[in-house]
Amino acid sequence: MERKTKLEIGLAVAVLIFFLAFLIYWKMQNAPVADVPAVAAPAAITTAKDKPKTSSTSSTTTETPAAVAVHETSAITVARTFVERLGSYSSEADAANIEDIIPMATASFQKKLEALVKEVRSNTGSSYYSISTLVMTAPKTVSASATETVLSMTTQRIETIDSPGNSTKKYQNITVTLVKSGTTWLVDGYTWTDGA
C-alpha cells in the first residue's frame, strides 16, 4: 500500500474514534437519572445500660448520646450569642445590645437585664464609648445536668474611648449559666473574670 492510502485510512479511523467518543459522551450527558430512594436515618442503638428504667407507676426516658450532643450544641450556641451581644456595646446604641438578649434569658434573669438597661441608659455620658466582644475559645463545660449547664469561655474585648485611635484590647473569661425550658436553653446568669 502506498503511504498516502495508509495515511487516509489512519485519518478515517481517528475521525471514527473521535465521533464514537463524542457520541458516547453526548449519550451519557443526556441519559435520564435514576431515582435514588431516600435513605432513612439510622435508629439509635441502645444497650442495656442506655435503656430507660421503668416502674409500674411511671416511666422515664433517657436521651440518646446524639440527642444530648444536639442539646449541648444548642446551649453552646445560645451562650456564645449571648456573650458576644452582651459584651458588645456602643454609647450610640442606647443599650440595644442588652435589649436584644432579654428574650434569651429566664424570666427572673430578664428582670435583672431590664434593670441593667435602665442603669446603662442613666449612666450614658456625652463622650463616645464602645466595646466589642468576640468569643475566642470554644465554650468549656464547667458543670452539666439535663436541665442546667454552666459554660466558661475566653473573650477578646476591644474598648474604645472618645475615638477609634484610643482603643485597648483585653481578654476576659465569662461563665454563663443556662437553664433548659422545654427544648430551649435560656441564660440564667453570668460572671465576668479577668482573662489570660
For each residue, the residues with C-beta under 8 A, 3 or more apart:
1: 5 6
2: 5 6
3: 6 7
4: 7 8
5: 1 2 8 9
6: 1 2 3 9 10
7: 3 4 10 11
8: 4 5 11 12
9: 5 6 12 13
10: 6 7 13 14
11: 7 8 14 15
12: 8 9 15 16
13: 9 10 16 17
14: 10 11 17 18
15: 11 12 18 19
16: 12 13 19 20
17: 13 14 20 21
18: 14 15 21 22
19: 15 16 22 23
20: 16 17 23 24
21: 17 18 24 25
22: 18 19 25 26
23: 19 20 26 27
24: 20 21 27 28
25: 21 22 28 29
26: 22 23 29 30
27: 23 24 30 31
28: 24 25 31
29: 25 26
30: 26 27
31: 27 28
32:
33:
34:
35:
36:
37:
38:
39:
40:
41:
42: 45
43:
44: 64 66
45: 42
46: 50 51 64
47: 50 51
48: 51
49:
50: 46 47 62 64
51: 46 47 48 62
52: 59 60 61 62
53: 60
54: 58 59 60
55: 58 59
56:
57:
58: 54 55
59: 52 54 55
60: 52 53 54
61: 52
62: 50 51 52
63: 67 68 71 146
64: 44 46 50 67 68
65: 68 69
66: 44 69 70
67: 63 64 70 71
68: 63 64 65 71 72
69: 65 66 72 73
70: 66 67 73 74
71: 63 67 68 74 75 180 183 185
72: 68 69 75 76 141 144 149
73: 69 70 76 77
74: 70 71 77 78 184 185
75: 71 72 78 79 149 151 178 180 185
76: 72 73 79 80 138 139 151
77: 73 74 80 81
78: 74 75 81 82 104 178 185 186 187
79: 75 76 82 83 139 151 153 176 178 185 187
80: 76 77 83 84 135 139 153
81: 77 78 84 85 101 104
82: 78 79 85 86 101 104 176 187 190
83: 79 80 86 87 133 135 153 155 174 176 190
84: 80 81 87 88 133 134 135 155
85: 81 82 88 97 100 101
86: 82 83 97 98 101 133 190
87: 83 84 131 132 133 155 157 174
88: 84 85 97 131 132 133
89: 93 95 97 98 120 129 130 131
90: 93 97 129 130
91: 124 125 127 128 129 130
92: 128 130
93: 89 90 96 97
94: 121 124
95: 89 98 99 116 117 120 121
96: 93 99 100
97: 85 86 88 89 90 93 100 101
98: 86 89 95 101 102 113 116 117 120
99: 95 96 102 117
100: 85 96 97
101: 81 82 85 86 97 98 104 105 113 187
102: 98 99 105 110 113 114 117
103:
104: 78 81 82 101 186 187
105: 101 102 109 110 113 186 187 188
106: 109 110 179 181 186 187 188
107: 110 111
108: 111 112 188
109: 105 106 112 113 186 187 188 189
110: 102 105 106 107 113 114
111: 107 108 114 115
112: 108 109 115 116
113: 98 101 102 105 109 110 116 117
114: 102 110 111 117 118
115: 111 112 118 119
116: 95 98 112 113 119 120
117: 95 98 99 102 113 114 120 121
118: 114 115 121 122
119: 115 116 122 123
120: 89 95 98 116 117 123 124
121: 94 95 117 118 124
122: 118 119
123: 119 120
124: 91 94 120 121
125: 91 129
126:
127: 91 161 162
128: 91 92 160 161 162 163
129: 89 90 91 125 159 160 161 162
130: 89 90 91 92 159 160
131: 87 88 89 157 158 159 160
132: 87 88 157 158 160
133: 83 84 86 87 88 155 156 157
134: 84 155 156 157
135: 80 83 84 139 153 154 155
136: 153 154 155 156 171
137: 140 153 154
138: 76 153
139: 76 79 80 135 151 152 153 176
140: 137 151 152 153
141: 72 144 149 150 151
142: 150 151 152 175
143: 148 149 150
144: 72 141 148 149 150
145: 148 149
146: 63 180
147: 179 180
148: 143 144 145 177 178 179 180 188
149: 72 75 141 143 144 145 177 178 180 185
150: 141 142 143 144 175 176 177 178
151: 75 76 79 139 140 141 142 175 176 178
152: 139 140 142 173 174 175 176
153: 79 80 83 135 136 137 138 139 140 173 174 176
154: 135 136 137 171 172 173 195 196
155: 83 84 87 133 134 135 136 171 172 173 174 195
156: 133 134 136 169 170 171
157: 87 131 132 133 134 169 170 171 172
158: 131 132 167 168 169
159: 129 130 131 167 168 169 170
160: 128 129 130 131 132 163 164 166 167
161: 127 128 129 166
162: 127 128 129 166
163: 128 160 166
164: 160 167
165:
166: 160 161 162 163
167: 158 159 160 164
168: 158 159
169: 156 157 158 159
170: 156 157 159 195
171: 136 154 155 156 157 195 196
172: 154 155 157 192 193 194 195
173: 152 153 154 155 192 193 194 195
174: 83 87 152 153 155 190 191 192 193
175: 142 150 151 152 190 191 193
176: 79 82 83 139 150 151 152 153 187 189 190
177: 148 149 150 187 188 189 190
178: 75 78 79 148 149 150 151 185 186 187 188
179: 106 147 148 185 186 188
180: 71 75 146 147 148 149 183 184 185 186
181: 106 184 185 186
182:
183: 71 180
184: 74 180 181
185: 71 74 75 78 79 149 178 179 180 181
186: 78 104 105 106 109 178 179 180 181
187: 78 79 82 101 104 105 106 109 176 177 178 190
188: 105 106 108 109 148 177 178 179
189: 109 176 177
190: 82 83 86 174 175 176 177 187
191: 174 175
192: 172 173 174
193: 172 173 174 175
194: 172 173
195: 154 155 170 171 172 173
196: 154 171
